[in-house]
Amino acid sequence: MRGRLCLIASAILCELFCLQAILVLHAAAQAVAADISAPSKSLTPVTAVECRPRGGLPNFFAKAKAGGDVRVAYLGGSITAAPGWRVFSLDRLKKDFPTATFSEINAAIGGTGSDLGAFRVGHDVIAHKPDLVFVEFAVNDGGAAPEQILATMEGIVRQILRANAATDICFVYTLSEPMLPDLAKGVFPRAASTMEAVADHYAIPSVHFGVEVNRRIADGTLVFKGEKPEKLDPAATPLLFSTDGVHPHVQTGHRLYADVLARALADIQAAATTAAPHPMPEPLRADNWDADPDRAVDAPRRLEASHPGRR
């Protein structure tokens, strides 16, 4: 009995330590974010299209078609953490490439944005040697300043490519209710529009799940927010997407997201770029968050070095 109690106590202490570590990382990320040096610039909204293939995912598709072990990472917030589009998309890849052995790197943590993502991408993603990384922070970065989003998203990209230039990256954009008016006007919301600058610079393909959602709202076949019935019918018309205006229902909204991604991946594969290491261009921002490996410990030093006397 004493040994069992010790095991339980050890497990509880481990959970508390992990939670404390996450809180420390988040605090450090916010401290650095508060002191992004460049001034804000007016942002030109990007035209809303479902998929921009750009440089494609040539290394991933080449490896998937050849067979063998393929690792797919999902870096994002609670929408990605849910057993929805992440799970469905991996199942679809297994079906499309039956000779490959796929493994998932689940690096999604609810309530976190690209600021914390830049701090943890090394431990949660890069350390597991991914072949493809999906990055999803458009909703949780919705209130962040464009200059911060540029710095953090570019930091994520540069850390991944610096570790292995053959790793492919794909930006995926989810949405919440406040973002619907922009999509109805035919443009991406602010966070996604900002992330597109990073995607353009590094030739990263991007997929916006919200374009299809907006189309279906407009034609009356989808209700974005409503009370969830006792039994949710995924074949109903109109389709109930969510209850809270943020998190899609797994049976309906997440299925729609997964269908959009499957369609987009087919378009990206058709772009047929040649497998090769990705180039590392000059950074968009000198203050991007591609920094020392121990980011949590290093953040206070970097902040003090760039802004003496500030905390």
N, C-alpha and C positions, 0 to 999 in steps of 0.2 A: 504493500500500500504506500509506504514512504517513497519508494522508487517511482511509483506512478505519479504521486503528487509532485515530485521533483521535475518529472518530465512536463507536466502541465504548467508548472511555474516557469520553466525554461521557455516553453512555447509562448506564454503570455509576455515574458520579458523581451523575447525576440520581436514580437509584434509591436510592442511599445517602442523598441529601438528603431524599427523601420519607420514607424509613424513620425518619431522625432527627427529622423534623418530627412524625411520628405519635407517637414516643416522648416528645417534649417535651410535646405536647398531653396525652398520657395521664398523664404525671407531674403536670402542672398540674391536671388534672381530679381526680386522687386527692388532691392537696393540699387543694383546696377542699372535696372531699367529706368529708375527715377533720374538718372544722370546721363542718359544718352546725349551726346554732345551737340550733334548737328541740329539746326533749327528745323521746325516743321515746314513742309512745303505743301502747296495746294495739290491735291490728288485728282488726277483725271480718271474717272471711272472707266473700267475696261468693259468692252462690249461682251454681253453674256452669250457664251457658246458652251455647249456641253463638254466638248473635248478639244484640247489643243495638243496634238501628238508631239510637236517639236522634234527633239532628237530621239524620241522613242525610248524603248527599253530593250535595246539590242542584246545586251549581255544576258539578261534574264531569259528572254525568249530562246536564245541559242542554247543555253544550259538546260532549259525546260524541255526543249525538243530533243536534245541529246540524251536525256535520261540522267539518272544519278540523283544525288542529294541536292535539293534546292531549298533555301531558307528564305522565308518571306516575313518581314517585320512590319508591324503596325504601330506607329508612334502617334498618339493622339490623346483625346479626352474621353469623357464618359460615353459619347456616341459610339466611339470605336471600342470602348471597353465592353459594351453590351454584346450579348451573344447574337449579333445580327449580321450586318454587312461584312464584318471581318470574317466570321465563320462561314457565311454563305460564299464569299469570294474565294476563300481557300478551297472549299469543296468544289467549286467550279473549276479552279485551276487543276485540281487532282483529276477531274473528269476530262478536261481538255488535253492534259499531258499525262496519259496513264503510265508511261514508262519512267516518269520522274517520281522521286520520293520527296514529298513536300513536308517541311516542318515549319511550324509557326513560332514567331517571336512576338509575344503579346506585350507590347510596351505602352499600353494605354492606361492612363490614370485619370479618373474623373475629376473635373474641376480645375484642370491644369492647362496652361497655354504653351506657346512656343518659348516663353521665357524659361520656365522650368524644363521644357523639352530640350533646350540647348545645354542645360546643366547635366541632364541625365542621359542624353543620347549615347554617350560613350559607354556607360555601364549597362544601360538597358537594351541597347541596340547593337552598337559596333562590336562590343565584346563577344557577341554571338555570331559574328561573321555573316551578315545577311547578303543575299544576292539581289534582293529587291526591298526597298523601304517605302511604304505608304506613309505620308505625313498628313495629319488631319488636325488643324488647329483654327480653322476659319471662324467657328462659333465662339470658342473661348478667347480668341484674340479680337473679338468684335468691338471691345471697348478700348483696345490699346491704340496708342498713337502710331501712325504709319512708319515713322522713323524707327520706333522700337521694333515693330514687326519686321522691317527690313533687316535690322541688325540681328535679331534672334533667328529668323528663318535662314538668313545667309550663314549664320554660325552653324546651324544644324547641317546644312548642305556641305559646307567646307570641312567640317569634322568628319562626315561620312566619306567624302571623296579623298581627303587626306589619308584616311586609314586604308582605303582600298578604292582606287580610281575606277575599278570595274564594277562597283556597286551601282545599280540603277535606282533611281528615285522617282516617285510619282506623287505629286500634290493632289489631294482630294479635298474638295470643299463641301461641307455640309451647311445647313442653314437653321436659323431660328426665326420665329415669327416676325421680329422687327426688321429682318432682312428682306421680307417679301416685297415691300414697295419698290426697292431698287430693282429686283429681278423683274417685276411687272413693267418697269420702265425700259427693260432690255439691257441693264448693266449689272455688273457684279457689285455686291456690297463692298464697303471700304476695306475690310480685312483681306478678302479674296483679291480685290483689285491690287492691293499692295503686294501680296504674295506673288502675283503674276509677274511683277518686275524681277523678282528673284528667279522665277521659272524661265522667263525670257533670257536672262543673263547666263544661266547655266544649261539652257536647252532641256529643261525638265518638263515632261508631259504633265498636263493638269486635267482634272475632271471635276466638273461642278455638278453635284447631284441635284442641286436646286433648280436647274433649268427645266428638267422634266417635271418636278413638283409644281413649278409655276405654270407650265403648260397645262397640266391636268387640273389645276385650280381654275384656270381660265375657261376650260371647256366643260367644267362642272362634274368631272369624274373623280375629284378628290376633295376631301374636307381636311384642311390642315390641322385644325384643333377642335376637339369635341369630347364629350363624355364617353368613356369607354363602355360599351355594352357588356353584359354578362358573358356573351359569347361573341368574340370578334370574328367577323367573316372576311377573310382575305380576298374573296371573290365578289364582295359587295360593290355596288356602284350607287353613290360615290364611295370611294375608299376612305376610311378614317385613318389619317396619317399618324396623329399623335393626340395625347391628352393635355400635355403641358406646353405645347408650342415649341418644344426644343427636341425632346427625345422621341424618335420614331418608335411606334409599336414594332416589335420584332416580326410579327406575322404579316404586317402590311408595309409600313414605311421603310423598314430595313430591307425587306424583299425588293421594294422599288429601288432603293439605293444600290443593292447588289446587281439588279438587272441593268441599271445605268452603267455601272462599272464594267460589267461583262461586255456590253456593247462598245464602250470606250476602249477597252483593252483590245478588242478585235480591230478597231480603227488604228490604234497605236501599233499593233503588230503589222498591219498592212503598210505602215509607213516604211517598213523594211530597211532600216538603217543597219550598217555593218557593225558587228560586235567588235568593240575596242575600248580601251580605257578612256574615261572621260577627261577632257582637258580641264585644267584649273585656271580659269581666267583671273585677271586682277579683280579684287573685291569691289563690290558696289560701294561699300562703306568701310572705312578704315577701322571703325569701332564695332565691326561685326563680332558676334560671340563665338568665334573660333579661337579658343584660348588654351591655357594649360590643362593637362588631363584632370587634375584635382580641382574642378571648378568651384566647388563649395568653399574650399579652404582658400583658393586663390582670389575669389571675388573681392573680399575686403581690401586686399593689397592692390588689386587693379584699380579699384575705386579711389583709394587714397592717392595712388600714383597719378591718376588723371585729374583728380579734383582735391588737392591737398587741403586738409582741415575739414572736409565734408564727411558726413556719416549718413 
